[in-house]
Every structure is written in structure tokens, then in C-alpha cells.
Amino acid sequence: MNEILATIYYTFSMDTHPDFKDHFEADSFYCFSILMGDLKDNFIQSFDKTKSGICSKLAQLDLKLKKVDLQLWKHLQNHKIQA
């Protein structure tokens, strides 16, 4: 989760608009809180094996990657890197 927050924080901290640049910490916290509210099911271990859990989301990502970039998907499979 820290990688997600760091990206949001960095993006807001680079804003040069005078009305926004002094509020990047609060804006980062707000956006991160909203995002985590939407993603919280992915971080609850008891949901891992459910439709909304992380295992299901990774399976969906694997299928989407296979459709969108078959060459990359095959490369990952050959190196035993699974989503």
C-alpha cells in the first residue's frame, strides 16, 4: 500500500498551481483513503478465495493480460511468474 500512497503523494507534491501546491499532503490522504475504501476487499485475508478477493482479481488480471499482450503473458509463464 505504501507504493500506492507514494505515487499519489509524489504526483500531488509536483503540482505547481498556487491554489493546490500547499495542500498536497491532505489531498494525498483523501485520495488514498477513497482508493483504499474501494480496494479494501483485496487486503482482507478471509476474502482471498472469494469473488471479490485478491485471488479472483489476480485471475482476472491474468486473463486480461493474456488477451491484451499474449507475448508478455507467455514470457511471464515461461519464467514461472504468475499474477
DRENTI-769233 format. One record per atom (N, C-alpha, C, O): residue number from 1; residue in three letters; x, y, z; atom name. Coordinates in nm, 2 decimals. Example, Ala and Ser with C-alpha at 12.3 -4.5 7.8 and 13.67 -1.06 7.14 Angstrom:
<atoms>
mifi->1	sese->Ala	px->1.32	py->-0.57	pz->0.78	rolum->N .
mifi->1	sese->Ala	px->1.23	py->-0.45	pz->0.78	rolum->CA .
mifi->1	sese->Ala	px->1.32	py->-0.33	pz->0.78	rolum->C .
mifi->1	sese->Ala	px->1.42	py->-0.33	pz->0.85	rolum->O .
mifi->2	sese->Ser	px->1.28	py->-0.22	pz->0.71	rolum->N .
mifi->2	sese->Ser	px->1.37	py->-0.11	pz->0.71	rolum->CA .
mifi->2	sese->Ser	px->1.29	py->0.00	pz->0.79	rolum->C .
mifi->2	sese->Ser	px->1.34	py->0.11	pz->0.80	rolum->O .
</atoms>
This chain:
<atoms>
mifi->1	sese->Met	px->0.08	py->-0.12	pz->0.00	rolum->N .
mifi->1	sese->Met	px->0.00	py->0.00	pz->0.00	rolum->CA .
mifi->1	sese->Met	px->0.09	py->0.13	pz->0.00	rolum->C .
mifi->1	sese->Met	px->0.04	py->0.23	pz->-0.05	rolum->O .
mifi->2	sese->Asn	px->0.21	py->0.12	pz->0.06	rolum->N .
mifi->2	sese->Asn	px->0.29	py->0.23	pz->0.06	rolum->CA .
mifi->2	sese->Asn	px->0.33	py->0.28	pz->-0.08	rolum->C .
mifi->2	sese->Asn	px->0.36	py->0.40	pz->-0.10	rolum->O .
mifi->3	sese->Glu	px->0.34	py->0.18	pz->-0.17	rolum->N .
mifi->3	sese->Glu	px->0.38	py->0.22	pz->-0.31	rolum->CA .
mifi->3	sese->Glu	px->0.27	py->0.30	pz->-0.37	rolum->C .
mifi->3	sese->Glu	px->0.29	py->0.39	pz->-0.45	rolum->O .
mifi->4	sese->Ile	px->0.14	py->0.27	pz->-0.34	rolum->N .
mifi->4	sese->Ile	px->0.03	py->0.34	pz->-0.39	rolum->CA .
mifi->4	sese->Ile	px->0.03	py->0.48	pz->-0.34	rolum->C .
mifi->4	sese->Ile	px->0.01	py->0.58	pz->-0.41	rolum->O .
mifi->5	sese->Leu	px->0.04	py->0.49	pz->-0.21	rolum->N .
mifi->5	sese->Leu	px->0.04	py->0.63	pz->-0.14	rolum->CA .
mifi->5	sese->Leu	px->0.16	py->0.71	pz->-0.19	rolum->C .
mifi->5	sese->Leu	px->0.14	py->0.83	pz->-0.22	rolum->O .
mifi->6	sese->Ala	px->0.28	py->0.65	pz->-0.21	rolum->N .
mifi->6	sese->Ala	px->0.39	py->0.72	pz->-0.25	rolum->CA .
mifi->6	sese->Ala	px->0.37	py->0.78	pz->-0.39	rolum->C .
mifi->6	sese->Ala	px->0.41	py->0.90	pz->-0.42	rolum->O .
mifi->7	sese->Thr	px->0.31	py->0.71	pz->-0.48	rolum->N .
mifi->7	sese->Thr	px->0.28	py->0.76	pz->-0.61	rolum->CA .
mifi->7	sese->Thr	px->0.18	py->0.88	pz->-0.61	rolum->C .
mifi->7	sese->Thr	px->0.20	py->0.98	pz->-0.68	rolum->O .
mifi->8	sese->Ile	px->0.08	py->0.86	pz->-0.53	rolum->N .
mifi->8	sese->Ile	px->-0.02	py->0.97	pz->-0.52	rolum->CA .
mifi->8	sese->Ile	px->0.05	py->1.09	pz->-0.45	rolum->C .
mifi->8	sese->Ile	px->0.03	py->1.21	pz->-0.50	rolum->O .
mifi->9	sese->Tyr	px->0.12	py->1.07	pz->-0.35	rolum->N .
mifi->9	sese->Tyr	px->0.19	py->1.18	pz->-0.28	rolum->CA .
mifi->9	sese->Tyr	px->0.28	py->1.26	pz->-0.37	rolum->C .
mifi->9	sese->Tyr	px->0.28	py->1.38	pz->-0.37	rolum->O .
mifi->10	sese->Tyr	px->0.36	py->1.18	pz->-0.44	rolum->N .
mifi->10	sese->Tyr	px->0.46	py->1.24	pz->-0.54	rolum->CA .
mifi->10	sese->Tyr	px->0.39	py->1.33	pz->-0.64	rolum->C .
mifi->10	sese->Tyr	px->0.43	py->1.44	pz->-0.67	rolum->O .
mifi->11	sese->Thr	px->0.28	py->1.27	pz->-0.70	rolum->N .
mifi->11	sese->Thr	px->0.21	py->1.34	pz->-0.80	rolum->CA .
mifi->11	sese->Thr	px->0.15	py->1.47	pz->-0.75	rolum->C .
mifi->11	sese->Thr	px->0.16	py->1.57	pz->-0.82	rolum->O .
mifi->12	sese->Phe	px->0.09	py->1.47	pz->-0.63	rolum->N .
mifi->12	sese->Phe	px->0.03	py->1.59	pz->-0.58	rolum->CA .
mifi->12	sese->Phe	px->0.14	py->1.69	pz->-0.54	rolum->C .
mifi->12	sese->Phe	px->0.12	py->1.81	pz->-0.55	rolum->O .
mifi->13	sese->Ser	px->0.25	py->1.64	pz->-0.49	rolum->N .
mifi->13	sese->Ser	px->0.36	py->1.73	pz->-0.45	rolum->CA .
mifi->13	sese->Ser	px->0.42	py->1.81	pz->-0.56	rolum->C .
mifi->13	sese->Ser	px->0.49	py->1.91	pz->-0.54	rolum->O .
mifi->14	sese->Met	px->0.41	py->1.75	pz->-0.68	rolum->N .
mifi->14	sese->Met	px->0.47	py->1.82	pz->-0.80	rolum->CA .
mifi->14	sese->Met	px->0.38	py->1.93	pz->-0.86	rolum->C .
mifi->14	sese->Met	px->0.41	py->1.99	pz->-0.96	rolum->O .
mifi->15	sese->Asp	px->0.26	py->1.94	pz->-0.81	rolum->N .
mifi->15	sese->Asp	px->0.16	py->2.04	pz->-0.86	rolum->CA .
mifi->15	sese->Asp	px->0.21	py->2.18	pz->-0.83	rolum->C .
mifi->15	sese->Asp	px->0.25	py->2.21	pz->-0.72	rolum->O .
mifi->16	sese->Thr	px->0.22	py->2.26	pz->-0.93	rolum->N .
mifi->16	sese->Thr	px->0.27	py->2.40	pz->-0.92	rolum->CA .
mifi->16	sese->Thr	px->0.16	py->2.50	pz->-0.91	rolum->C .
mifi->16	sese->Thr	px->0.19	py->2.62	pz->-0.90	rolum->O .
mifi->17	sese->His	px->0.04	py->2.46	pz->-0.92	rolum->N .
mifi->17	sese->His	px->-0.07	py->2.55	pz->-0.91	rolum->CA .
mifi->17	sese->His	px->-0.08	py->2.62	pz->-0.77	rolum->C .
mifi->17	sese->His	px->-0.07	py->2.54	pz->-0.68	rolum->O .
mifi->18	sese->Pro	px->-0.08	py->2.75	pz->-0.76	rolum->N .
mifi->18	sese->Pro	px->-0.07	py->2.81	pz->-0.63	rolum->CA .
mifi->18	sese->Pro	px->-0.18	py->2.78	pz->-0.54	rolum->C .
mifi->18	sese->Pro	px->-0.17	py->2.78	pz->-0.42	rolum->O .
mifi->19	sese->Asp	px->-0.30	py->2.75	pz->-0.59	rolum->N .
mifi->19	sese->Asp	px->-0.41	py->2.71	pz->-0.50	rolum->CA .
mifi->19	sese->Asp	px->-0.41	py->2.57	pz->-0.45	rolum->C .
mifi->19	sese->Asp	px->-0.47	py->2.54	pz->-0.35	rolum->O .
mifi->20	sese->Phe	px->-0.33	py->2.49	pz->-0.51	rolum->N .
mifi->20	sese->Phe	px->-0.32	py->2.35	pz->-0.47	rolum->CA .
mifi->20	sese->Phe	px->-0.19	py->2.30	pz->-0.41	rolum->C .
mifi->20	sese->Phe	px->-0.19	py->2.21	pz->-0.33	rolum->O .
mifi->21	sese->Lys	px->-0.08	py->2.37	pz->-0.44	rolum->N .
mifi->21	sese->Lys	px->0.05	py->2.31	pz->-0.40	rolum->CA .
mifi->21	sese->Lys	px->0.07	py->2.30	pz->-0.25	rolum->C .
mifi->21	sese->Lys	px->0.15	py->2.22	pz->-0.21	rolum->O .
mifi->22	sese->Asp	px->0.00	py->2.38	pz->-0.17	rolum->N .
mifi->22	sese->Asp	px->0.02	py->2.38	pz->-0.03	rolum->CA .
mifi->22	sese->Asp	px->-0.06	py->2.28	pz->0.04	rolum->C .
mifi->22	sese->Asp	px->-0.06	py->2.26	pz->0.16	rolum->O .
mifi->23	sese->His	px->-0.15	py->2.21	pz->-0.04	rolum->N .
mifi->23	sese->His	px->-0.24	py->2.11	pz->0.02	rolum->CA .
mifi->23	sese->His	px->-0.22	py->1.97	pz->-0.02	rolum->C .
mifi->23	sese->His	px->-0.31	py->1.88	pz->-0.01	rolum->O .
mifi->24	sese->Phe	px->-0.10	py->1.94	pz->-0.07	rolum->N .
mifi->24	sese->Phe	px->-0.08	py->1.81	pz->-0.13	rolum->CA .
mifi->24	sese->Phe	px->-0.08	py->1.70	pz->-0.03	rolum->C .
mifi->24	sese->Phe	px->-0.12	py->1.58	pz->-0.07	rolum->O .
mifi->25	sese->Glu	px->-0.04	py->1.72	pz->0.09	rolum->N .
mifi->25	sese->Glu	px->-0.05	py->1.61	pz->0.19	rolum->CA .
mifi->25	sese->Glu	px->-0.20	py->1.57	pz->0.22	rolum->C .
mifi->25	sese->Glu	px->-0.23	py->1.46	pz->0.23	rolum->O .
mifi->26	sese->Ala	px->-0.28	py->1.67	pz->0.24	rolum->N .
mifi->26	sese->Ala	px->-0.42	py->1.65	pz->0.27	rolum->CA .
mifi->26	sese->Ala	px->-0.49	py->1.58	pz->0.15	rolum->C .
mifi->26	sese->Ala	px->-0.57	py->1.49	pz->0.16	rolum->O .
mifi->27	sese->Asp	px->-0.46	py->1.64	pz->0.03	rolum->N .
mifi->27	sese->Asp	px->-0.51	py->1.58	pz->-0.09	rolum->CA .
mifi->27	sese->Asp	px->-0.47	py->1.43	pz->-0.11	rolum->C .
mifi->27	sese->Asp	px->-0.55	py->1.35	pz->-0.16	rolum->O .
mifi->28	sese->Ser	px->-0.34	py->1.40	pz->-0.08	rolum->N .
mifi->28	sese->Ser	px->-0.29	py->1.27	pz->-0.09	rolum->CA .
mifi->28	sese->Ser	px->-0.37	py->1.17	pz->0.00	rolum->C .
mifi->28	sese->Ser	px->-0.41	py->1.07	pz->-0.04	rolum->O .
mifi->29	sese->Phe	px->-0.38	py->1.22	pz->0.12	rolum->N .
mifi->29	sese->Phe	px->-0.45	py->1.14	pz->0.22	rolum->CA .
mifi->29	sese->Phe	px->-0.59	py->1.11	pz->0.18	rolum->C .
mifi->29	sese->Phe	px->-0.64	py->1.00	pz->0.19	rolum->O .
mifi->30	sese->Tyr	px->-0.66	py->1.21	pz->0.13	rolum->N .
mifi->30	sese->Tyr	px->-0.80	py->1.20	pz->0.09	rolum->CA .
mifi->30	sese->Tyr	px->-0.81	py->1.10	pz->-0.02	rolum->C .
mifi->30	sese->Tyr	px->-0.89	py->1.00	pz->-0.02	rolum->O .
mifi->31	sese->Cys	px->-0.73	py->1.11	pz->-0.13	rolum->N .
mifi->31	sese->Cys	px->-0.74	py->1.02	pz->-0.24	rolum->CA .
mifi->31	sese->Cys	px->-0.70	py->0.88	pz->-0.20	rolum->C .
mifi->31	sese->Cys	px->-0.77	py->0.78	pz->-0.25	rolum->O .
mifi->32	sese->Phe	px->-0.60	py->0.87	pz->-0.12	rolum->N .
mifi->32	sese->Phe	px->-0.56	py->0.73	pz->-0.07	rolum->CA .
mifi->32	sese->Phe	px->-0.67	py->0.67	pz->0.01	rolum->C .
mifi->32	sese->Phe	px->-0.70	py->0.55	pz->-0.01	rolum->O .
mifi->33	sese->Ser	px->-0.74	py->0.74	pz->0.09	rolum->N .
mifi->33	sese->Ser	px->-0.85	py->0.69	pz->0.18	rolum->CA .
mifi->33	sese->Ser	px->-0.96	py->0.64	pz->0.09	rolum->C .
mifi->33	sese->Ser	px->-1.02	py->0.53	pz->0.11	rolum->O .
mifi->34	sese->Ile	px->-1.00	py->0.72	pz->-0.01	rolum->N .
mifi->34	sese->Ile	px->-1.11	py->0.68	pz->-0.10	rolum->CA .
mifi->34	sese->Ile	px->-1.07	py->0.56	pz->-0.18	rolum->C .
mifi->34	sese->Ile	px->-1.15	py->0.46	pz->-0.20	rolum->O .
mifi->35	sese->Leu	px->-0.95	py->0.56	pz->-0.23	rolum->N .
mifi->35	sese->Leu	px->-0.90	py->0.44	pz->-0.31	rolum->CA .
mifi->35	sese->Leu	px->-0.89	py->0.31	pz->-0.22	rolum->C .
mifi->35	sese->Leu	px->-0.94	py->0.21	pz->-0.27	rolum->O .
mifi->36	sese->Met	px->-0.84	py->0.32	pz->-0.10	rolum->N .
mifi->36	sese->Met	px->-0.84	py->0.21	pz->-0.02	rolum->CA .
mifi->36	sese->Met	px->-0.98	py->0.16	pz->0.02	rolum->C .
mifi->36	sese->Met	px->-1.00	py->0.04	pz->0.05	rolum->O .
mifi->37	sese->Gly	px->-1.07	py->0.25	pz->0.04	rolum->N .
mifi->37	sese->Gly	px->-1.21	py->0.21	pz->0.06	rolum->CA .
mifi->37	sese->Gly	px->-1.26	py->0.12	pz->-0.05	rolum->C .
mifi->37	sese->Gly	px->-1.34	py->0.03	pz->-0.02	rolum->O .
mifi->38	sese->Asp	px->-1.23	py->0.15	pz->-0.17	rolum->N .
mifi->38	sese->Asp	px->-1.27	py->0.07	pz->-0.28	rolum->CA .
mifi->38	sese->Asp	px->-1.20	py->-0.06	pz->-0.30	rolum->C .
mifi->38	sese->Asp	px->-1.25	py->-0.15	pz->-0.35	rolum->O .
mifi->39	sese->Leu	px->-1.07	py->-0.06	pz->-0.25	rolum->N .
mifi->39	sese->Leu	px->-0.99	py->-0.18	pz->-0.27	rolum->CA .
mifi->39	sese->Leu	px->-0.97	py->-0.26	pz->-0.14	rolum->C .
mifi->39	sese->Leu	px->-0.90	py->-0.37	pz->-0.15	rolum->O .
mifi->40	sese->Lys	px->-1.04	py->-0.23	pz->-0.04	rolum->N .
mifi->40	sese->Lys	px->-1.02	py->-0.30	pz->0.09	rolum->CA .
mifi->40	sese->Lys	px->-1.04	py->-0.45	pz->0.09	rolum->C .
mifi->40	sese->Lys	px->-0.97	py->-0.52	pz->0.16	rolum->O .
mifi->41	sese->Asp	px->-1.13	py->-0.49	pz->0.01	rolum->N .
mifi->41	sese->Asp	px->-1.16	py->-0.63	pz->0.00	rolum->CA .
mifi->41	sese->Asp	px->-1.04	py->-0.71	pz->-0.05	rolum->C .
mifi->41	sese->Asp	px->-1.02	py->-0.83	pz->-0.02	rolum->O .
mifi->42	sese->Asn	px->-0.95	py->-0.65	pz->-0.13	rolum->N .
mifi->42	sese->Asn	px->-0.83	py->-0.71	pz->-0.17	rolum->CA .
mifi->42	sese->Asn	px->-0.73	py->-0.74	pz->-0.06	rolum->C .
mifi->42	sese->Asn	px->-0.63	py->-0.81	pz->-0.08	rolum->O .
mifi->43	sese->Phe	px->-0.75	py->-0.67	pz->0.05	rolum->N .
mifi->43	sese->Phe	px->-0.65	py->-0.68	pz->0.16	rolum->CA .
mifi->43	sese->Phe	px->-0.70	py->-0.75	pz->0.28	rolum->C .
mifi->43	sese->Phe	px->-0.64	py->-0.75	pz->0.39	rolum->O .
mifi->44	sese->Ile	px->-0.82	py->-0.82	pz->0.27	rolum->N .
mifi->44	sese->Ile	px->-0.88	py->-0.89	pz->0.38	rolum->CA .
mifi->44	sese->Ile	px->-0.86	py->-1.04	pz->0.35	rolum->C .
mifi->44	sese->Ile	px->-0.92	py->-1.09	pz->0.26	rolum->O .
mifi->45	sese->Gln	px->-0.78	py->-1.10	pz->0.43	rolum->N .
mifi->45	sese->Gln	px->-0.74	py->-1.24	pz->0.41	rolum->CA .
mifi->45	sese->Gln	px->-0.86	py->-1.34	pz->0.40	rolum->C .
mifi->45	sese->Gln	px->-0.85	py->-1.43	pz->0.32	rolum->O .
mifi->46	sese->Ser	px->-0.96	py->-1.32	pz->0.48	rolum->N .
mifi->46	sese->Ser	px->-1.07	py->-1.41	pz->0.47	rolum->CA .
mifi->46	sese->Ser	px->-1.15	py->-1.40	pz->0.34	rolum->C .
mifi->46	sese->Ser	px->-1.23	py->-1.49	pz->0.31	rolum->O .
mifi->47	sese->Phe	px->-1.13	py->-1.29	pz->0.26	rolum->N .
mifi->47	sese->Phe	px->-1.19	py->-1.28	pz->0.13	rolum->CA .
mifi->47	sese->Phe	px->-1.11	py->-1.33	pz->0.02	rolum->C .
mifi->47	sese->Phe	px->-1.15	py->-1.33	pz->-0.10	rolum->O .
mifi->48	sese->Asp	px->-0.98	py->-1.38	pz->0.05	rolum->N .
mifi->48	sese->Asp	px->-0.89	py->-1.42	pz->-0.06	rolum->CA .
mifi->48	sese->Asp	px->-0.95	py->-1.51	pz->-0.16	rolum->C .
mifi->48	sese->Asp	px->-0.92	py->-1.50	pz->-0.28	rolum->O .
mifi->49	sese->Lys	px->-1.02	py->-1.61	pz->-0.11	rolum->N .
mifi->49	sese->Lys	px->-1.07	py->-1.71	pz->-0.21	rolum->CA .
mifi->49	sese->Lys	px->-1.21	py->-1.68	pz->-0.26	rolum->C .
mifi->49	sese->Lys	px->-1.28	py->-1.77	pz->-0.32	rolum->O .
mifi->50	sese->Thr	px->-1.27	py->-1.56	pz->-0.23	rolum->N .
mifi->50	sese->Thr	px->-1.40	py->-1.53	pz->-0.28	rolum->CA .
mifi->50	sese->Thr	px->-1.39	py->-1.45	pz->-0.41	rolum->C .
mifi->50	sese->Thr	px->-1.28	py->-1.42	pz->-0.46	rolum->O .
mifi->51	sese->Lys	px->-1.51	py->-1.42	pz->-0.47	rolum->N .
mifi->51	sese->Lys	px->-1.51	py->-1.35	pz->-0.60	rolum->CA .
mifi->51	sese->Lys	px->-1.45	py->-1.21	pz->-0.59	rolum->C .
mifi->51	sese->Lys	px->-1.40	py->-1.16	pz->-0.68	rolum->O .
mifi->52	sese->Ser	px->-1.46	py->-1.15	pz->-0.47	rolum->N .
mifi->52	sese->Ser	px->-1.40	py->-1.01	pz->-0.45	rolum->CA .
mifi->52	sese->Ser	px->-1.26	py->-1.01	pz->-0.39	rolum->C .
mifi->52	sese->Ser	px->-1.21	py->-0.91	pz->-0.38	rolum->O .
mifi->53	sese->Gly	px->-1.21	py->-1.13	pz->-0.37	rolum->N .
mifi->53	sese->Gly	px->-1.08	py->-1.14	pz->-0.30	rolum->CA .
mifi->53	sese->Gly	px->-0.96	py->-1.13	pz->-0.40	rolum->C .
mifi->53	sese->Gly	px->-0.98	py->-1.12	pz->-0.52	rolum->O .
mifi->54	sese->Ile	px->-0.84	py->-1.12	pz->-0.35	rolum->N .
mifi->54	sese->Ile	px->-0.72	py->-1.10	pz->-0.43	rolum->CA .
mifi->54	sese->Ile	px->-0.70	py->-1.21	pz->-0.53	rolum->C .
mifi->54	sese->Ile	px->-0.65	py->-1.19	pz->-0.64	rolum->O .
mifi->55	sese->Cys	px->-0.73	py->-1.34	pz->-0.49	rolum->N .
mifi->55	sese->Cys	px->-0.70	py->-1.45	pz->-0.59	rolum->CA .
mifi->55	sese->Cys	px->-0.79	py->-1.43	pz->-0.71	rolum->C .
mifi->55	sese->Cys	px->-0.74	py->-1.46	pz->-0.82	rolum->O .
mifi->56	sese->Ser	px->-0.91	py->-1.40	pz->-0.69	rolum->N .
mifi->56	sese->Ser	px->-1.00	py->-1.37	pz->-0.81	rolum->CA .
mifi->56	sese->Ser	px->-0.96	py->-1.26	pz->-0.89	rolum->C .
mifi->56	sese->Ser	px->-0.96	py->-1.26	pz->-1.01	rolum->O .
mifi->57	sese->Lys	px->-0.91	py->-1.15	pz->-0.83	rolum->N .
mifi->57	sese->Lys	px->-0.86	py->-1.03	pz->-0.90	rolum->CA .
mifi->57	sese->Lys	px->-0.74	py->-1.07	pz->-0.98	rolum->C .
mifi->57	sese->Lys	px->-0.72	py->-1.02	pz->-1.09	rolum->O .
mifi->58	sese->Leu	px->-0.65	py->-1.15	pz->-0.92	rolum->N .
mifi->58	sese->Leu	px->-0.53	py->-1.18	pz->-0.99	rolum->CA .
mifi->58	sese->Leu	px->-0.56	py->-1.28	pz->-1.11	rolum->C .
mifi->58	sese->Leu	px->-0.49	py->-1.27	pz->-1.22	rolum->O .
mifi->59	sese->Ala	px->-0.66	py->-1.36	pz->-1.10	rolum->N .
mifi->59	sese->Ala	px->-0.70	py->-1.45	pz->-1.21	rolum->CA .
mifi->59	sese->Ala	px->-0.76	py->-1.36	pz->-1.32	rolum->C .
mifi->59	sese->Ala	px->-0.73	py->-1.39	pz->-1.44	rolum->O .
mifi->60	sese->Gln	px->-0.84	py->-1.26	pz->-1.28	rolum->N .
mifi->60	sese->Gln	px->-0.89	py->-1.17	pz->-1.39	rolum->CA .
mifi->60	sese->Gln	px->-0.78	py->-1.09	pz->-1.46	rolum->C .
mifi->60	sese->Gln	px->-0.78	py->-1.08	pz->-1.58	rolum->O .
mifi->61	sese->Leu	px->-0.68	py->-1.05	pz->-1.38	rolum->N .
mifi->61	sese->Leu	px->-0.57	py->-0.98	pz->-1.44	rolum->CA .
mifi->61	sese->Leu	px->-0.49	py->-1.07	pz->-1.53	rolum->C .
mifi->61	sese->Leu	px->-0.45	py->-1.03	pz->-1.64	rolum->O .
mifi->62	sese->Asp	px->-0.47	py->-1.20	pz->-1.50	rolum->N .
mifi->62	sese->Asp	px->-0.40	py->-1.29	pz->-1.58	rolum->CA .
mifi->62	sese->Asp	px->-0.48	py->-1.31	pz->-1.71	rolum->C .
mifi->62	sese->Asp	px->-0.41	py->-1.31	pz->-1.82	rolum->O .
mifi->63	sese->Leu	px->-0.61	py->-1.33	pz->-1.71	rolum->N .
mifi->63	sese->Leu	px->-0.68	py->-1.34	pz->-1.83	rolum->CA .
mifi->63	sese->Leu	px->-0.68	py->-1.22	pz->-1.92	rolum->C .
mifi->63	sese->Leu	px->-0.67	py->-1.23	pz->-2.04	rolum->O .
mifi->64	sese->Lys	px->-0.69	py->-1.10	pz->-1.85	rolum->N .
mifi->64	sese->Lys	px->-0.68	py->-0.98	pz->-1.93	rolum->CA .
mifi->64	sese->Lys	px->-0.55	py->-0.96	pz->-2.00	rolum->C .
mifi->64	sese->Lys	px->-0.54	py->-0.92	pz->-2.11	rolum->O .
mifi->65	sese->Leu	px->-0.44	py->-0.99	pz->-1.92	rolum->N .
mifi->65	sese->Leu	px->-0.30	py->-0.98	pz->-1.98	rolum->CA .
mifi->65	sese->Leu	px->-0.29	py->-1.07	pz->-2.10	rolum->C .
mifi->65	sese->Leu	px->-0.23	py->-1.04	pz->-2.20	rolum->O .
mifi->66	sese->Lys	px->-0.34	py->-1.19	pz->-2.09	rolum->N .
mifi->66	sese->Lys	px->-0.33	py->-1.29	pz->-2.19	rolum->CA .
mifi->66	sese->Lys	px->-0.40	py->-1.24	pz->-2.32	rolum->C .
mifi->66	sese->Lys	px->-0.36	py->-1.26	pz->-2.43	rolum->O .
mifi->67	sese->Lys	px->-0.51	py->-1.17	pz->-2.30	rolum->N .
mifi->67	sese->Lys	px->-0.59	py->-1.12	pz->-2.42	rolum->CA .
mifi->67	sese->Lys	px->-0.52	py->-1.00	pz->-2.48	rolum->C .
mifi->67	sese->Lys	px->-0.51	py->-0.98	pz->-2.60	rolum->O .
mifi->68	sese->Val	px->-0.46	py->-0.91	pz->-2.39	rolum->N .
mifi->68	sese->Val	px->-0.41	py->-0.78	pz->-2.44	rolum->CA .
mifi->68	sese->Val	px->-0.27	py->-0.79	pz->-2.49	rolum->C .
mifi->68	sese->Val	px->-0.23	py->-0.73	pz->-2.59	rolum->O .
mifi->69	sese->Asp	px->-0.18	py->-0.88	pz->-2.42	rolum->N .
mifi->69	sese->Asp	px->-0.04	py->-0.89	pz->-2.46	rolum->CA .
mifi->69	sese->Asp	px->0.00	py->-1.03	pz->-2.44	rolum->C .
mifi->69	sese->Asp	px->0.07	py->-1.07	pz->-2.34	rolum->O .
mifi->70	sese->Leu	px->-0.03	py->-1.11	pz->-2.54	rolum->N .
mifi->70	sese->Leu	px->0.00	py->-1.26	pz->-2.53	rolum->CA .
mifi->70	sese->Leu	px->0.15	py->-1.28	pz->-2.52	rolum->C .
mifi->70	sese->Leu	px->0.19	py->-1.37	pz->-2.45	rolum->O .
mifi->71	sese->Gln	px->0.23	py->-1.20	pz->-2.59	rolum->N .
mifi->71	sese->Gln	px->0.37	py->-1.22	pz->-2.58	rolum->CA .
mifi->71	sese->Gln	px->0.43	py->-1.20	pz->-2.44	rolum->C .
mifi->71	sese->Gln	px->0.51	py->-1.28	pz->-2.39	rolum->O .
mifi->72	sese->Leu	px->0.38	py->-1.10	pz->-2.37	rolum->N .
mifi->72	sese->Leu	px->0.43	py->-1.07	pz->-2.24	rolum->CA .
mifi->72	sese->Leu	px->0.37	py->-1.18	pz->-2.15	rolum->C .
mifi->72	sese->Leu	px->0.44	py->-1.23	pz->-2.06	rolum->O .
mifi->73	sese->Trp	px->0.25	py->-1.22	pz->-2.16	rolum->N .
mifi->73	sese->Trp	px->0.19	py->-1.33	pz->-2.08	rolum->CA .
mifi->73	sese->Trp	px->0.27	py->-1.46	pz->-2.10	rolum->C .
mifi->73	sese->Trp	px->0.30	py->-1.52	pz->-2.00	rolum->O .
mifi->74	sese->Lys	px->0.31	py->-1.49	pz->-2.22	rolum->N .
mifi->74	sese->Lys	px->0.39	py->-1.61	pz->-2.24	rolum->CA .
mifi->74	sese->Lys	px->0.53	py->-1.60	pz->-2.18	rolum->C .
mifi->74	sese->Lys	px->0.58	py->-1.70	pz->-2.12	rolum->O .
mifi->75	sese->His	px->0.59	py->-1.48	pz->-2.18	rolum->N .
mifi->75	sese->His	px->0.72	py->-1.46	pz->-2.12	rolum->CA .
mifi->75	sese->His	px->0.71	py->-1.48	pz->-1.97	rolum->C .
mifi->75	sese->His	px->0.79	py->-1.55	pz->-1.91	rolum->O .
mifi->76	sese->Leu	px->0.60	py->-1.43	pz->-1.91	rolum->N .
mifi->76	sese->Leu	px->0.59	py->-1.44	pz->-1.77	rolum->CA .
mifi->76	sese->Leu	px->0.56	py->-1.59	pz->-1.73	rolum->C .
mifi->76	sese->Leu	px->0.62	py->-1.64	pz->-1.63	rolum->O .
mifi->77	sese->Gln	px->0.48	py->-1.66	pz->-1.81	rolum->N .
mifi->77	sese->Gln	px->0.46	py->-1.80	pz->-1.79	rolum->CA .
mifi->77	sese->Gln	px->0.59	py->-1.88	pz->-1.80	rolum->C .
mifi->77	sese->Gln	px->0.61	py->-1.97	pz->-1.72	rolum->O .
mifi->78	sese->Asn	px->0.67	py->-1.85	pz->-1.90	rolum->N .
mifi->78	sese->Asn	px->0.80	py->-1.92	pz->-1.92	rolum->CA .
mifi->78	sese->Asn	px->0.89	py->-1.91	pz->-1.80	rolum->C .
mifi->78	sese->Asn	px->0.97	py->-1.99	pz->-1.77	rolum->O .
mifi->79	sese->His	px->0.88	py->-1.79	pz->-1.73	rolum->N .
mifi->79	sese->His	px->0.97	py->-1.76	pz->-1.62	rolum->CA .
mifi->79	sese->His	px->0.90	py->-1.80	pz->-1.49	rolum->C .
mifi->79	sese->His	px->0.94	py->-1.76	pz->-1.38	rolum->O .
mifi->80	sese->Lys	px->0.78	py->-1.86	pz->-1.50	rolum->N .
mifi->80	sese->Lys	px->0.71	py->-1.91	pz->-1.38	rolum->CA .
mifi->80	sese->Lys	px->0.67	py->-1.79	pz->-1.29	rolum->C .
mifi->80	sese->Lys	px->0.67	py->-1.80	pz->-1.17	rolum->O .
mifi->81	sese->Ile	px->0.63	py->-1.68	pz->-1.36	rolum->N .
mifi->81	sese->Ile	px->0.59	py->-1.56	pz->-1.28	rolum->CA .
mifi->81	sese->Ile	px->0.44	py->-1.55	pz->-1.30	rolum->C .
mifi->81	sese->Ile	px->0.39	py->-1.53	pz->-1.41	rolum->O .
mifi->82	sese->Gln	px->0.36	py->-1.57	pz->-1.19	rolum->N .
mifi->82	sese->Gln	px->0.22	py->-1.58	pz->-1.20	rolum->CA .
mifi->82	sese->Gln	px->0.16	py->-1.45	pz->-1.13	rolum->C .
mifi->82	sese->Gln	px->0.22	py->-1.40	pz->-1.04	rolum->O .
mifi->83	sese->Ala	px->0.05	py->-1.41	pz->-1.19	rolum->N .
mifi->83	sese->Ala	px->-0.02	py->-1.29	pz->-1.13	rolum->CA .
mifi->83	sese->Ala	px->-0.08	py->-1.33	pz->-0.99	rolum->C .
mifi->83	sese->Ala	px->-0.14	py->-1.25	pz->-0.92	rolum->O .
</atoms>
